[in-house]
């Protein structure tokens, strides 16, 4: 009998402990019934939340809150703002992490980027609010992004709205808006839409890698879905830090959508970020194979992205890239450079009109505005590259005429929206030129 009582008491204690554990779990994981389930997306919490902190007369960089001027939307969670007459800074949104759409293209990344561009690009006012750490590990400022869609509307928290529209999940970081963001995340999750479980209809999920050429991508890009992975054999024409201007290794013939054939070499700017130090791996003229994705007419124009799996150099094909020569006096403006987008060209008869120094997140870069003999303007862009800095004021002087070799890149604010993007400057070691950089020595040359 005593044994039975002991067993009975143990059972009671076990059941009591189980109930207590269950109660604790319910606190951390509310019952399904505690979360409102939805089948269609709406902005319930965004509509309710209000901006309560005053920003009048305040500056975001100095005071942690302030109205700003938008320069561009980079992707779904990053923008560039104006912070001075010639300085810009990048802003990373707090509490969210949208899928990639620049260095690598992921499902819903393009959609999130388009949503950000639509809402913030058309806003009548944008206010940034800091909280906690001011900068991330790359130096970008961190912020809550409030925007007014119209003059008579309230400010809306864009970070929260992206969660409710299923373009991103909440990263569950501690914040003043944590309770609202968490509720919005859990509610949106029940819809299983967007990033919460729905397949992006505009994304290619196939793991197949399409072997093709740059020329084919240039003329038949609309045959492929966003996210498609390609394998291309390319020649390195110029490096810009880790990024590159590439051309087809050999001349190819492709059939266009209209049934006509075209022969030549395609060319693209390839954005690598910091994935591989291509300037260390390859020399100008080297031929190799690389896997990539294609971004067609995106925020930074047309470019290759998502670069991966570069091969060894094919020495049998290596050689100087083909560089066409153009006379600026035969062109009307930078817009006439469009047919050469992604290609490296040799442009002559550029007279320096002005040199502008700008800054982004503390990094300086230069835009040299040149004119031809008719006064038409062309922009030549010098970045602060990884290899070494172009000392622009030492090599270019206002009023003198130059010829330059560089890649044609899209930039919406350039004269004619197209500009010459200069590659890396030659490297010197105690005044001795690195022989690998000989092709760059005459990339900027004064014309006598």
C-alpha positions in Angstrom: 0.0 0.0 0.0 2.9 2.4 0.9 4.5 1.6 -2.4 1.3 2.5 -4.2 1.0 5.8 -2.3 4.6 6.7 -3.2 4.0 5.9 -6.9 0.8 7.9 -6.8 2.5 10.9 -5.3 5.3 10.7 -7.9 2.7 10.7 -10.6 1.0 13.8 -9.1 4.4 15.6 -8.9 5.3 14.7 -12.4 1.9 15.9 -13.8 2.3 19.2 -11.8 5.8 19.8 -13.2 4.5 19.0 -16.7 1.8 21.6 -16.4 4.3 24.2 -15.2 6.6 23.5 -18.1 3.7 23.7 -20.4 2.7 27.1 -19.0 6.3 28.4 -19.5 6.3 27.1 -23.1 3.0 28.9 -23.8 4.5 32.2 -22.6 7.3 31.8 -25.2 5.2 30.2 -27.9 1.7 31.5 -27.8 -1.0 29.1 -29.0 -2.0 29.1 -32.6 -5.3 30.6 -31.6 -3.4 33.6 -30.1 -2.1 34.7 -33.5 -4.6 36.1 -36.0 -4.5 34.0 -39.2 -4.7 35.8 -42.6 -4.9 34.6 -46.2 -4.4 38.0 -47.8 -1.8 40.6 -47.0 -2.6 44.0 -45.5 -0.9 46.7 -43.4 -2.8 46.5 -40.2 0.1 47.4 -37.9 1.7 49.9 -40.2 -1.6 51.8 -40.4 -1.8 51.9 -36.6 1.9 52.8 -35.7 2.7 56.5 -35.5 6.0 58.5 -35.5 6.0 60.1 -32.1 9.6 61.5 -31.9 10.0 65.1 -33.0 12.5 65.6 -35.9 12.0 69.3 -36.5 15.3 71.1 -36.9 17.3 67.9 -36.4 19.8 66.1 -38.5 19.9 62.3 -38.8 23.7 62.0 -38.8 24.2 64.4 -35.9 21.1 63.9 -33.8 19.9 60.4 -34.7 16.7 61.6 -36.4 15.9 63.9 -39.2 14.3 64.4 -42.6 16.6 63.4 -45.4 17.0 63.6 -49.2 16.9 60.3 -51.0 19.5 59.8 -53.7 18.7 56.2 -54.7 17.2 52.9 -53.6 19.9 50.2 -53.7 17.7 47.3 -52.8 14.9 46.3 -50.4 16.7 47.2 -47.3 19.4 49.7 -48.3 19.2 53.3 -49.6 21.7 56.1 -50.3 20.9 59.6 -48.9 22.5 63.0 -49.4 24.4 64.1 -46.3 26.1 67.3 -47.6 26.8 69.2 -50.8 29.0 66.4 -52.2 28.7 63.6 -49.6 26.4 60.7 -49.6 25.9 57.9 -47.1 24.4 54.4 -47.3 21.5 53.5 -44.9 20.7 49.9 -43.9 17.2 49.3 -42.5 16.9 48.1 -38.9 14.9 45.0 -38.0 14.7 43.4 -41.4 16.8 41.6 -44.0 15.3 41.4 -47.5 16.5 38.9 -50.0 19.5 40.0 -52.1 19.0 41.7 -55.5 22.4 43.2 -56.3 25.6 41.1 -55.5 23.5 38.0 -55.7 19.9 37.6 -56.9 17.6 35.6 -54.5 13.8 34.8 -54.7 11.7 37.9 -53.9 14.8 40.1 -53.9 13.8 42.0 -57.1 10.3 42.4 -55.8 11.4 43.8 -52.5 13.7 46.2 -54.3 10.9 47.3 -56.6 8.6 47.8 -53.7 11.1 50.0 -51.9 11.8 52.0 -55.0 8.0 52.6 -55.6 7.2 53.6 -52.0 10.3 55.6 -51.0 11.0 57.0 -54.5 7.5 58.5 -54.6 7.4 59.7 -51.0 6.9 63.4 -50.3 9.1 63.1 -47.2 11.4 60.6 -45.6 12.5 60.7 -41.9 15.3 58.4 -40.6 15.4 57.4 -36.9 18.4 55.8 -35.3 18.3 53.3 -32.3 21.2 51.6 -30.6 24.3 51.1 -32.7 24.6 53.8 -35.3 26.6 51.8 -37.9 26.9 48.2 -39.1 30.2 46.4 -39.7 30.6 47.9 -43.2 30.1 51.5 -42.0 26.5 51.9 -43.2 24.2 53.9 -40.9 21.3 51.9 -39.4 17.8 53.4 -39.3 14.1 53.1 -39.0 12.7 54.5 -42.2 9.5 56.6 -41.9 7.9 58.0 -45.1 4.9 60.1 -46.1 3.2 58.8 -49.2 1.3 62.1 -49.7 1.3 65.6 -48.1 -1.8 64.9 -46.0 -0.8 61.4 -44.9 0.8 60.2 -41.6 4.4 58.9 -41.6 4.6 55.1 -42.1 7.3 52.8 -40.8 8.6 51.2 -44.0 10.6 48.5 -42.2 7.3 47.3 -40.7 5.4 47.6 -43.9 7.9 45.4 -45.7 7.2 42.7 -43.1 3.5 43.0 -43.5 3.8 42.8 -47.3 5.9 39.6 -47.0 9.0 41.0 -48.6 11.1 40.2 -45.5 10.9 38.6 -42.1 11.5 40.4 -38.8 15.1 39.7 -37.5 13.8 39.6 -33.9 16.3 42.1 -32.6 15.6 44.1 -29.4 14.1 47.5 -30.3 11.5 50.1 -29.3 9.1 48.7 -31.9 9.8 45.0 -31.1 6.3 44.2 -29.9 4.6 45.6 -33.0 7.2 44.0 -35.4 6.9 40.6 -33.7 3.1 40.7 -33.9 3.3 41.7 -37.6 5.8 39.0 -38.3 3.7 36.2 -36.6 0.5 37.4 -38.3 2.0 37.7 -41.8 3.7 34.3 -41.4 0.2 32.6 -41.2 -0.5 33.7 -44.8 2.4 31.6 -46.1 2.8 34.3 -48.8 6.0 36.0 -50.1 9.1 35.1 -48.1 7.0 33.2 -45.6 6.6 30.2 -48.0 5.4 31.3 -51.4 7.5 30.7 -54.5 8.6 33.8 -56.4 6.8 33.5 -59.8 9.5 35.6 -61.4 12.5 33.6 -60.2 14.2 30.6 -61.7 14.6 28.0 -59.0 16.3 25.5 -61.3 19.9 24.5 -60.3 20.7 24.1 -64.0 23.6 26.3 -65.2 23.1 27.5 -68.8 26.3 27.6 -70.8 26.2 30.6 -73.1 28.0 33.7 -74.3 27.9 37.4 -73.3 26.7 38.3 -76.8 23.7 35.9 -76.4 22.9 37.5 -73.0 23.1 40.9 -74.5 20.6 40.2 -77.3 18.5 37.4 -75.9 18.3 38.3 -72.2 14.5 38.2 -72.2 14.5 34.5 -72.8 15.7 33.9 -69.3 14.0 34.3 -65.9 15.6 36.3 -63.1 18.0 34.2 -61.1 19.0 32.0 -64.0 22.6 30.9 -63.6 25.0 31.1 -66.5 28.4 29.8 -67.3 30.4 32.1 -69.6 34.0 32.0 -70.9 35.3 35.5 -70.8 38.4 37.7 -71.3 39.3 40.3 -68.6 39.3 43.7 -70.2 39.7 45.9 -67.0 39.3 45.5 -63.3 37.7 48.1 -60.9 38.7 46.8 -57.5 37.1 43.3 -57.3 34.7 44.2 -60.1 35.5 43.7 -63.8 34.7 44.6 -67.4 34.5 41.4 -69.3 34.2 40.5 -73.0 33.6 37.2 -74.8 36.8 35.3 -75.2 36.2 34.7 -78.9 34.0 36.2 -81.5 30.7 34.3 -81.7 27.6 34.3 -83.9 24.1 34.2 -82.3 20.5 34.3 -83.6 18.4 37.2 -82.4 14.8 37.0 -81.4 13.8 38.4 -84.8 15.5 35.6 -86.6 18.5 37.6 -87.7 22.1 36.6 -86.9 24.8 38.8 -85.4 28.5 38.2 -85.0 30.8 39.8 -82.5 31.8 39.9 -78.8 29.4 40.8 -76.0 30.6 42.9 -73.1 29.4 43.4 -69.5 30.4 45.0 -66.3 30.6 42.3 -63.6 29.8 43.2 -60.0 31.7 40.9 -57.6 31.7 42.8 -54.4 34.3 41.1 -52.2 33.6 37.5 -53.2 36.9 36.9 -55.1 39.9 39.2 -55.4 39.8 39.0 -59.2 42.5 41.7 -59.5 44.9 39.3 -57.7 43.7 36.2 -59.6 43.8 37.4 -63.2 45.7 39.8 -65.4 44.2 42.0 -68.2 43.7 39.7 -71.2 43.3 36.5 -69.2 40.6 34.1 -70.3 38.6 32.1 -67.7 35.1 30.6 -67.1 32.8 32.0 -64.4 29.3 31.3 -63.2 27.0 34.3 -62.9 23.5 35.8 -62.9 22.3 38.7 -65.1 20.7 41.9 -63.9 19.1 43.6 -66.8 18.6 47.4 -66.6 18.6 47.4 -62.8 19.4 50.3 -60.5 23.0 50.3 -61.7 22.2 49.5 -65.3 22.9 46.1 -66.9 25.5 44.0 -65.2 26.6 40.5 -64.3 26.2 39.6 -60.7 26.3 36.6 -58.3 29.8 35.6 -59.7 31.1 32.2 -58.5 33.3 29.3 -59.4 35.9 31.1 -61.5 38.2 28.7 -63.4 41.9 28.7 -64.1 43.3 30.8 -66.9 43.0 29.3 -70.4 46.5 30.4 -71.7 45.8 29.3 -75.2 43.2 32.0 -75.6 44.7 34.8 -73.4 45.7 38.0 -75.2 45.0 41.7 -75.3 41.3 42.6 -75.2 39.7 44.3 -78.3 39.3 48.0 -77.5 37.5 50.2 -80.1 38.6 53.8 -80.5 36.0 56.6 -80.6 36.5 60.4 -81.2 34.5 62.5 -78.7 34.2 65.1 -81.5 32.1 62.7 -83.5 29.6 62.2 -80.6 26.8 64.4 -79.3 27.0 63.5 -75.6 27.5 60.6 -73.1 24.2 59.2 -74.4 26.0 58.1 -77.6 28.1 55.7 -75.5 25.0 53.5 -74.8 25.8 51.0 -77.6 29.1 50.3 -75.9 27.6 49.7 -72.4 29.7 47.0 -70.7 32.6 47.3 -73.1 36.0 49.0 -72.6 36.6 51.7 -75.2 39.4 54.2 -76.1 37.8 57.7 -76.2 39.9 60.6 -77.6 39.6 64.4 -77.6 38.2 65.0 -74.1 39.0 68.4 -72.7 38.8 68.6 -69.0 36.1 71.1 -67.9 35.9 70.4 -64.2 37.0 67.9 -61.5 34.5 67.1 -58.7 35.5 65.3 -55.5 32.6 63.4 -53.8 32.4 61.1 -50.8 30.3 58.1 -49.9 30.6 56.7 -46.4 33.9 58.3 -46.0 35.3 57.0 -49.3 36.3 59.7 -51.9 35.8 59.4 -55.6 36.1 61.8 -58.5 34.0 62.8 -61.5 35.9 64.5 -64.3 33.5 66.4 -66.6 35.0 66.8 -70.1 33.8 68.5 -73.3 34.4 67.9 -77.0 35.1 70.7 -79.5 31.4 71.5 -79.6 31.1 71.8 -75.8 29.2 68.5 -75.4 29.8 67.0 -72.0 31.1 63.5 -71.1 31.8 62.2 -67.6 34.9 60.2 -66.6 34.5 58.4 -63.3 37.5 57.5 -61.0 36.7 55.3 -58.1 38.8 54.8 -55.0 39.8 51.3 -56.0 41.1 48.5 -53.9 44.5 48.3 -55.7 45.6 51.9 -55.4 44.1 55.4 -55.7 44.1 57.4 -58.9 45.6 60.8 -57.9 43.2 62.6 -60.3 44.5 66.1 -59.6 48.0 64.9 -60.4 47.2 63.4 -63.8 44.4 65.6 -65.1 44.3 69.4 -65.4 41.4 71.6 -66.3 41.7 73.0 -69.8 44.0 70.2 -71.1 42.8 67.5 -73.6 43.1 63.8 -72.9 42.4 60.3 -74.3 41.2 57.7 -71.9 40.7 53.9 -71.9 37.8 52.7 -69.6 34.6 50.8 -69.4 31.2 52.3 -70.4 28.9 52.2 -67.4 25.3 53.4 -66.7 24.8 56.1 -64.1 21.5 58.0 -64.1 23.0 61.3 -62.9 25.9 61.3 -65.5 25.8 63.6 -68.5 23.8 61.5 -70.9 23.4 58.7 -68.3 26.5 56.9 -69.5 30.0 57.5 -68.4 33.6 56.2 -68.7 34.4 54.2 -65.6 38.2 54.1 -65.2 39.8 50.8 -64.1 42.5 50.5 -61.4 45.5 52.7 -61.5 49.0 51.2 -62.1 50.7 49.9 -58.9 54.1 51.1 -57.9 56.5 49.7 -55.3 58.9 52.4 -54.2 58.6 54.0 -57.6 58.9 50.7 -59.6 56.0 49.9 -61.8 54.4 46.5 -61.3 54.8 44.9 -64.8 51.4 43.3 -64.6 49.9 46.8 -64.7 51.5 47.9 -68.0 48.2 47.9 -69.8 46.9 50.5 -67.4 49.8 53.0 -67.8 48.2 54.8 -70.8 44.6 54.6 -69.6 44.9 58.3 -69.1 47.1 60.2 -71.6 47.4 63.9 -72.4 46.9 64.7 -76.1 49.5 67.2 -77.4 
